[in-house]
Every structure is written in structure tokens, then in C-alpha cells.
Amino acid sequence: MHFKRAAIALFFALASGGLAHADIGQNAYDRGDYKAALEYWRPLADKGDAAAQLKLGEMYDEGQGVPKDRTLAFVWYSKAAEQGNANAQFNVGVMYDNGDGVDQDKSQAIAWYRKAADQGNVDAQYNLAIMYDSGEGITKDSGQALAWYRKAADRGKIEAQYNLAVMYRDGAGVPKDGAQAVAWFRKAADQGDADAQYNLGTMYADGDGIAEDDAEAITWFRKAADQGDVEAEYNLGVMYRDGEGVAKNGPEAVGWFEKAAAENYADAALNLGVMYRDGDGVPADRAKSLEWFSRAKAMSGDDSEPDGNEDMPLQRKSIPI
């Protein structure tokens, strides 16, 4: 499981005060006239307008028309949050979570995330899930983590969809369910998440939660590889080398192994050494073989001299992200 927080969100449309109220300050802001926007929003914020207070917080947060000042950003976010503005509540939670503009306080972060999450703020729902999942500032509770991930995932939060899939795949806090894992990986993969695309490929390749289908595995590995996922590049090399789900193609395998090796993936370099040593799909070339074995040893921190007799188990990788 990887825990990546949703960060401070900037909300460019005011939530209260009417269209004209929003347009005057927002039009100035949109054309980069932060001074005019500030002059319009500050009196409203001073009078207690929560939407204007949120915008002032953002401007101090970003240093737009004012010197960047996270402490003042926190002050204005807090004013709006205390009036029930969900977006401001989320931002206050982030600042407590990170100790940014205020002393770090995980308990306060959780309290503010919950207020925003209860109002449907999807980023707050996701961050609250992470806190329960990791046990930061609160007793670890996989059931609560699952519930909040699902709320965020149902609203299209990619990271929440991915983490739900991992929980179902691994049986982490929920009964292991490969079919559910596949379903949630697919939702995130369809939105372009490379980690989800890679993991969906491994589930098709292994027949985990879905009928084994090497051709589908190839499709998803390629999508992930096209975004630079090194494990997917490696797996494509294996499948082209072995003719799994695709016609056996030595040069294509070499190309994908070279892409992965260029990112210091030692197994890919080892497989290149084996292919050139054995003439597997490419002309045998002892010099190239030794060169790739040498590179693989360097990548793995092995400083011994290659002798050309190295053997590498040729198997696809399926590494949890």
C-alpha cells in the first residue's frame, strides 16, 4: 500500500454570495490582477464572508498579490472552516497534517478532515481513509479505512480506487477478493493510473480474480509501460521473449528489456545477457552478453567480474506497488 495524501486544494469559484459577487473578484483573479481581486475580497472576508476568507487563504498560500505566508493562509482558512466551508475545512486539515503554517497535530487534522468528509469533500474522505489505514493520529482501523476509501472511490478518486483494489487483492482488513480487486484496479486503470494498469496486467497474467488472459495482460502492461512503468516494460520483454499472449519476437523483447535496463532494472539487464549469450531471439553475441551481465551486476551492487555463465530465472514480475 502506498499512502499519498491529497494536497491543499485551490477552489477557483466562490461558493456563496451570488453570481455577481463571485464574478467581480474572480474575473480580476482570472486575468492575473491579484491586487484588484484582493481589494474586492478582503472587505468581504473581514465582514465574515466564508467564500472570500477561503480565497484570501489561497492567495496567502500561493503568494498571489501578497507575500507568501502560510501562517496567514491558515488563519483565513480557519475562519472559513469554522463557518462550515468544507473546502476550507479540508485545507485546515492538510495544514495540521503537514505542520504547515501551524504546529503539526494529527488529531486536529483528523477532526477537520472528518468535518469536510461528512460534507462530501472527496479529498478529505480519501485522506481520512489514509489516516485510518496507516494508524496516524488515530487507532488503525481497516474497516473505517475501507469505508472512507469506498466513499472517495465511488466519486472517482483514482488513488482511493487503487488502494481499495490493493486491500481486496491482499486481504488487508477485508476478506481477500480477487474479483473486487480487478474491478477497482480497472476503474483506476481506465482513468489512466499506471500502477493500476500494471497490477491489472499481472492479474490477467496470473489468472488472479479473473480468467487468465495473456493478451489482456499485454494490453494493460503496454498502457503502463507507455507511461514509463519499469515493471511493465520488463514484463512486456518477458512476454515477447516467450510468446505469451503475443507472437514470439526477440527484437521486441530486447527493446522492452533495454527500456527497463535504462532505468537500472537489473533483472532486465540480466535477461538481455542471457538472450545474447544463448542466441535467444537475437544473434548470439558474447561481447554484448558480457556487457549486459556486467551492467546487471553494477545495477545490483555486485562488483564481481561476469564470466558469461550467469543464469537468470526467466519469470514475470508481479510486485505490489
N, C-alpha and C positions, 0 to 999 in steps of 0.2 A: 504494500500500500504506500502511496506517496501522498503527503499532506501538503497541498499547495493552497494557501489562503487566497480568497478573493480580496483584492486590494481596495483602497479608497475609491469610491465611485464618484464621478463628476456628473451632475444631473443638469442638463443644459436648458431644461424647460421648467419654469416655475409652476408650482403645484397649486397656488392659491392666488386670489386677488383679481381674477378675471383676465380676459384676453388682452385688453389694453394695458393693464398693469404689467403683464408679462412682456408684452412687445416692446415697450419703451426701453426698459433696461436690457432686455435680451437682444434687441436689434443693435444697440450700441456694442454690446459684448460680442455679438457675432461678426461685426465689422472691425473688431480689434480695438475699439475705443473704450478701453477699460476705465479710463478716467470718468467718462460720461456715465458708464454703467454703475460705477462705484458711487458717483454723486446721486444717482437715482435710487439705488438700493439701500445706501446707508441710512437715510432718514426713515425708510420703511422698517429696516431692521431695528433701529433704535426704538421704534414705536411697537415692536414686538411681532412684526410680520415674520412667521417662521420660514417661508419660502425665501425671503430676502436674506434672512440670517444664514440659511444654508448657502446661498450664493456668496455671501461675504466670507464664510468659512472656506469655500472653494478657492476664492481669489487669494486669500492669505495662504492657503495650502499650496497653490501653484505660483505665487508671486506675480499675479496679474494685476497691474495697476497699483500695487503696493509691494513693499519689501516682503519677501517670503518669510513667513512667521508661523510655524506650526503651533506654537502656544496660543496665538490669537485665533488660528483656524479652529483649534479645539474649543476655545471659548464660544465662538459663534456657532459651531456645530452643536455644542451642548445646549445653547439657548433654544435652537430649533428642535433638538431632540426632546428636551423637556416639555415641549408643546405637542409632542406626539408625531413629529415628522419622521417617518420610517427611514427615509434615506439618510437623514442626519443621525438617527439612532445607529444605523449601520456604521457610519463613518466614525462616530464616537467609539463604537465597539472596536473597530480596527485600530484606532489610536491607543486605546487601553491595551489591546492585544500586543501591539508592537512597541509600546513605550515611546510613542512618537507624539511630542507636544505635551505629554503628561507622563507621570510615573507609570511604568508597566504594572497592570493589575488584571490578571486573567479572570478573576471573579467578576470584576466590573465589565470586562469585555463580554463575558457570557451573558450577564444581565442585559446589556444593551443589544447584543445580537438577538436575544430572545424577544425583546420588545419589537424589534424590527421584523424578525421572523414571523411572529404572531400576526403581523400586519401583511404578510405575504412577500416580504423582501427576499428574493431568491438567493442573493449573495449572503445574506445573514443566515438563511436556512442552511446553506452549504457550510459556512464557517462554524456554525453551531454543531453541525454534524461532525466536523473535524475535531472539535473540542471533546465531544463525547467519545469519538473513535480513538483519540490519542490519550485521553485522560488528562488533558491540560486544564488546570484550574477547576476541575470537577472530577468526580469519580467516573472512571471509564465505564461506559455503558454501550455495548454494541447494539442493543435493541433501540436505544434512543438515536444512536448514530444512523442506524438503518432507516428509522422513521424520517429523520430530517434529510438524509440523502435522497430518500424517495420523493419527498415534497419538492426538493430542488430539481431532481431529475425529471419529475413529471412536468416541470415547467421548462425543460430543455437545457438545464445546466449541464454542460458536457462533462465537467470534472466529477459531478455527482453521479452521472450515469456510469462513468468509468469506475468510480470507487464502489458503486453498487455491484457492478459486474465482478470486480475482484472479490468482494465479500461472498458472493454466491459461488464463484469458482473455487475459492479456497475453503469455504465453510467457516468463515470468520464471523462468529456471532450470529450465524444463521445456518440452518441445515444446508449442506452442500447441494447445489442445484445447477448442473451444467447448462440446462436449457435456459434458465433465467440469466445465467452469466452471458450466454451467447446473445440473448435478446438485448441486454443492456450494453454489451460491447458493440452490438450492431447500431444501436441508437447513437452512441458517441462516434462510432466509425463513420456513419452516414453524414455526420456533421464535420468530418474531416480530421478527427483526432488520430494522429499517427500511432500512438500507443495502443489505442483501441483497435485500430486496423491490424496492427501486428498481432495482438492477442487473439483477435477473431481468426486470423490466419492460422495460428497454432491450434486453435480448437477444431477448425476444419481438418487440419493436417493430422491431428491425433484422434479425431472422432470423439471429442470430448463435449458432450451435451448436444451433439448434432451428428448426423451421419458423416462418416469420413469422406472428404471430397478434396482431393489434391488440387484439382483445377480451381476450386473456390479458394483454397489456401493460397495458390499462386496469385489470384486476383487481389486478395487483401494484402499479401506480402508486397506486391508491386505498388499498391497505393501507399503503404507505409514507407517503402524504400524510396519512392519518388519524393518523399518529404525528408529523406536523409536518415531514416531509422536503420541503424547499422545491423541489428539482429535480423531485420527483414532482408537487407541486402545479402547477408550471409546465407539465410535460408533459401533465397532465390538461387544462389550459387549451388547449394546442395541439390535443389530440385532439378535444375537444368543439368547438372552433372549426372544425376541418377535417372533422369527421365521420369520424374514423378509429377503427374498432372500436366506434363508438357513434354514435347519431343526432346529426347536427349540432345544436348547441344553444348559441346565442350567449350567453344569460344565464348558463348553466352555465359556459361558458368564462370569462366575465367574473368569475364568483365565484371560480374557481380562480386566475386571474391576480391578483385582488385579494389572495387569501391569500398568494401568493408575494411580491407587491409590498409587503405589510405587513411582510415580513421583509427589506426592502431588496434585493429581487431585481430589478435594473434591467431585465433583458430582459422580465420580466412587465409592468412599467410601460410600457415601450416598446410592447409588443403591445396594451396597453389603449389607448394613444394612437392606434395605427393603427386599431383596431377602431372607436373613436368617430369618428375622422377620416373613415373610409371607410363608416361605417354598416354594418359587417360583423357581422351577427347582433344588432346593437343599433341603436337610432335614432342617426343621425349627430348629433354634438353637438360643435361646435368648441371650446366652452369646456372641456368635460371632456377633449377630446383634448389641448388645450394644457396643461391641468393635469397630465395624466399624462406628457406629454413633459417637462414641467418637473421633475416628481418623478424621472423616469428619469435626467435629466441630473444632478440633485443626487446621486442614489444612485451614479452612476458617476464623480462628481467633475468633471463638465463644467459650468462656470459660464456658458456661453454662453446667450443667450436663445433659446428654442424659436420656430420660425417656422411650425410646423404642416406642414412639408414633409418631416419626418423619415421615413425608411423603415427598417424593421427586417426583416431576413431572418426569415421565419417558419419556424422549424425546431425540431424537438425537441432537447432537450439529452441528452447521454449522457456525463456527467462521471465519470471514475473517482473513487472515494471515497478 
